[in-house]
C-alpha cells in the first residue's frame, strides 16, 4: 500500500516531508530513491516519488495531482460536550474514520471536565494529533480540523454557519430521519451532542432559538461517546454516502 502523508501546503514541483514523516518513510518503511508516496494537501492528492534526502528530510518529486478521494460529499461538524479523556479521544478517532470534517469540544452545563486555558491548548494539540493519525489510517483525503474548546454560547453562536444544525436530546424532538428528510438540500450539517449528564432543557432551548432542530436518536439512551458516532453514521447513510 502506497504511504500517504498530509502537508499543510504544497508549492512547486517538489515536496519536503516533516522530520517525523521522513523518519517513518526512510527508517520504518525503509524507502529508497524511486519509492512512490502520496501527499495530501488542500483537497488534492499528489503522486510523488522519493528522489533525494537532505538533512534527514525526504524530498519527493511530484509526478501528478488530482482531487483527493475519501471525503464525504457532505460536511459534518461535531459539537461534542466535553467528556472524560478516553471518551473524547474515542470520538475523535472513530469520528475521523467516519468522515467528520471538524470537531469542537463544548463545555456544557453538565460537563464533568473543566479545562483552563493551558489545559485547553494542550488537549487541542493532542486531539489534533489523534485526528491526523486516524485520517492517515482511514485513508481520508483531508485531516479534520480540531477547534479550540467552546462554551455552549460560543457553540450556539455558530449555528447560522450551517445549512442544518441538529441537537441530539433524550428529552424529545423530531426523529433524526424525519429532520434529514425535511431538509434534503442541507450539505453542511452541525451535530450537537451533550456530555455524560446530557444537555439541560435551557441549553437545548438556546440552540433551538438560534435555529437548531432538536432530534431523538431512538428509544434508547446512548452514551456520550456512542451518540455522535450513531448520529453521524445515520446522516451519512441517509445522504447516500454508504451506498
C-alpha positions in Angstrom: 0.0 0.0 0.0 1.4 3.4 -1.0 2.4 5.5 2.0 0.3 8.7 2.5 1.3 11.9 4.3 -0.5 15.1 5.0 1.1 18.5 4.4 -0.4 22.0 5.2 0.6 23.3 1.7 2.4 22.2 -1.4 4.4 24.6 -3.6 6.2 24.0 -6.9 7.0 20.5 -8.1 8.7 19.2 -5.0 7.5 18.2 -1.5 9.5 18.1 1.7 8.2 15.8 4.4 8.5 16.9 8.0 11.0 15.1 10.2 8.6 12.6 11.8 7.1 11.7 8.4 10.6 11.5 6.9 11.7 9.1 9.6 8.7 6.9 9.1 9.2 6.8 5.3 13.0 6.3 5.4 13.6 4.3 8.6 10.4 2.5 9.3 9.3 1.7 5.7 13.0 1.7 4.5 12.1 3.7 1.4 14.9 4.5 -1.1 15.2 6.6 -4.2 12.3 5.9 -6.6 9.8 4.9 -3.8 6.4 6.3 -4.6 4.3 8.0 -1.9 1.2 10.3 -1.8 1.0 13.7 -0.3 -2.5 15.1 0.6 -2.9 18.9 0.9 -5.7 21.4 0.3 -8.1 18.8 -1.0 -5.6 17.5 -3.6 -3.7 14.2 -3.8 -0.1 14.5 -5.1 1.6 11.4 -6.6 5.2 11.7 -5.6 8.4 9.7 -5.9 11.3 9.9 -3.4 14.3 11.4 -5.2 16.7 12.7 -2.5 17.3 13.2 1.2 18.7 16.3 2.7 19.5 16.8 6.4 17.3 13.7 7.2 14.3 15.1 5.3 12.7 13.2 2.5 12.2 15.2 -0.7 9.8 13.9 -3.3 9.2 15.0 -6.9 5.5 15.5 -7.8 4.5 13.3 -10.8 0.8 14.0 -10.9 -2.0 15.7 -9.0 -5.8 15.0 -8.7 -8.6 15.8 -6.3 -8.3 13.7 -3.1 -10.7 10.9 -2.6 -12.0 9.6 0.7 -14.1 12.7 1.7 -17.9 12.7 2.1 -19.9 14.9 -0.2 -21.5 16.5 2.8 -19.6 18.3 5.6 -20.3 17.4 9.2 -19.2 19.4 12.2 -19.5 17.8 15.6 -20.0 19.9 18.7 -19.2 17.4 21.4 -20.0 18.0 25.0 -16.7 17.8 27.0 -16.3 14.3 28.4 -13.6 12.4 30.2 -10.3 12.0 28.3 -10.7 8.5 26.8 -14.2 9.2 25.7 -13.2 12.3 23.8 -10.3 10.5 22.2 -12.6 7.6 21.1 -15.0 10.1 19.5 -12.1 11.9 17.7 -10.6 8.7 16.4 -13.8 7.0 15.2 -15.4 10.2 14.1 -12.5 10.9 11.9 -12.8 7.4 10.4 -16.4 8.1 9.6 -15.7 11.4 7.9 -16.3 14.3 10.3 -14.8 17.5 9.0 -14.5 19.5 12.2 -14.6 18.7 15.9 -15.5 21.2 18.6 -15.3 20.3 22.3 -18.0 22.2 24.2 -18.1 23.0 27.9 -21.8 22.3 28.7 -23.5 22.8 32.0 -23.2 19.2 33.0 -19.7 18.6 31.7 -17.6 16.9 34.4 -14.4 18.0 32.8 -13.3 21.6 33.1 -10.3 23.0 31.2 -8.3 26.1 31.9 -6.6 27.9 29.1 -3.3 26.0 29.3 -5.0 22.6 29.5 -7.4 23.5 26.7 -4.4 24.3 24.4 -2.7 21.0 25.4 -5.8 19.0 24.8 -6.5 20.6 21.4 -2.9 19.8 20.3 -3.3 16.2 21.4 -6.7 15.9 19.8 -5.4 17.3 16.5 -2.7 14.7 16.5 -5.2 11.9 17.1 -7.4 13.2 14.3 -4.3 13.3 12.0 -3.3 9.7 12.8 -6.9 8.5 12.3 -7.1 10.3 9.0 -3.9 8.6 7.8 -5.1 5.2 8.9 -8.5 5.5 7.3 -7.2 7.0 4.1 -9.1 10.2 4.4 -8.5 12.9 1.8 -8.1 15.6 4.5 -7.3 15.9 8.2 -10.3 17.1 10.2 -10.0 20.5 12.0 -10.0 20.4 15.8 -11.2 23.8 17.0 -10.3 25.2 20.5 -12.9 24.3 23.1 -16.1 26.5 23.0 -18.6 27.5 25.7 -22.2 26.5 25.0 -23.0 30.1 24.0 -20.0 30.2 21.6 -21.1 27.0 20.0 -24.7 28.1 19.6 -23.5 31.4 18.0 -22.0 29.3 15.2 -25.4 27.7 14.2 -26.1 30.2 11.4 -23.0 29.0 9.6 -24.7 25.7 8.7 -27.4 24.5 6.4 -28.8 22.4 9.2 -27.9 22.1 12.9 -29.2 19.1 14.9 -29.2 18.8 18.7 -29.5 15.2 19.9 -31.6 15.3 23.1 -33.1 12.5 25.1 -35.8 14.9 26.2 -37.6 14.8 22.8 -37.6 16.2 19.3 -38.0 15.1 15.7 -36.8 11.7 14.8 -33.4 12.2 13.1 -34.6 10.6 9.9 -37.5 13.0 9.7 -35.3 16.0 10.3 -33.0 15.0 7.5 -35.8 14.2 5.1 -37.4 17.6 5.7 -34.2 19.3 4.6 -32.7 17.3 1.7 -30.7 20.2 0.4 -28.6 20.5 3.5 -25.0 19.7 2.8 -23.2 21.5 5.7 -24.5 19.9 8.9 -23.7 20.5 12.5 -24.4 17.9 15.2 -24.6 18.8 18.9 -24.1 16.1 21.5 -24.3 16.5 25.3 -21.7 15.4 27.8 -22.1 12.5 30.2 -25.0 14.1 32.0 -26.7 15.2 28.9 -27.9 18.7 27.9 -30.2 20.8 30.0 -33.5 22.0 28.7 -32.2 25.5 28.8 -29.2 24.6 26.6 -31.5 22.9 24.1 -33.9 25.9 24.0 -31.0 28.3 23.4 -29.9 26.2 20.4 -33.4 25.9 19.1 -33.9 29.7 19.3 -30.7 30.0 17.2 -32.1 27.8 14.5 -31.1 24.3 15.6 -33.5 21.3 15.4 -33.8 19.1 18.5 -33.8 15.4 17.4 -34.0 12.0 19.0 -31.7 9.1 18.2 -34.2 6.4 19.1 -35.9 5.0 22.2 -32.6 4.0 23.9 -30.3 6.3 25.8 -26.8 6.4 24.2 -23.6 7.2 26.0 -21.9 10.5 25.1 -19.2 8.6 23.1 -21.8 6.5 21.3 -24.3 9.1 20.3 -22.1 11.1 17.9 -20.9 8.1 16.1 -24.5 6.8 15.7 -25.8 10.2 14.6 -23.0 10.7 12.0 -23.4 7.2 10.6 -27.1 7.7 10.2 -26.6 11.0 8.5 -24.1 9.6 6.1 -26.4 6.7 5.3 -29.4 9.0 4.8 -27.4 11.1 2.4 -26.3 8.1 0.3 -22.7 8.0 1.4 -22.8 4.3 2.2 -24.5 3.0 -0.9 
